[in-house]
Amino acid sequence: MDNATKPQTYNSISEIRERKETILAEMRKDNADIGKKWKSLFQKSPERKKGITVASVISTGTGLIDGFLFVWKIYRKFKKR
């Protein structure tokens, strides 16, 4: 909006109508762009690749083992008291 700082002067109603149509066309274009971006936010992500899935399983498994060992260590420590 470069024209926000300078007030425009209009000499006829047709100039006002042209400006109104221009602004309306810009608003419709912006609305369409916003709609596309909004829809892209909620699209399902593409299928994961096998390598990523295997890495995820390994990471989760490692976390579970680490958690189990931590709980076992705490259990043994408090069992002695």
C-alpha angles and dihedrals in degrees: 000000000000092000094064093091098045120056111226123224121216124202100191144019090250090061089052091050091049091050090047091052091048092051091045091052090050091049092051091049091049091047091052091049092049090049092053092049092047092052091048090058092063101039117118114257116246119266114286119248120246094247092055092049092050091049089050092052092048092048092049092046092050090050092051093050091048091050092049092050091049092051091046091052092050091046092052092047095053094039091066093057 
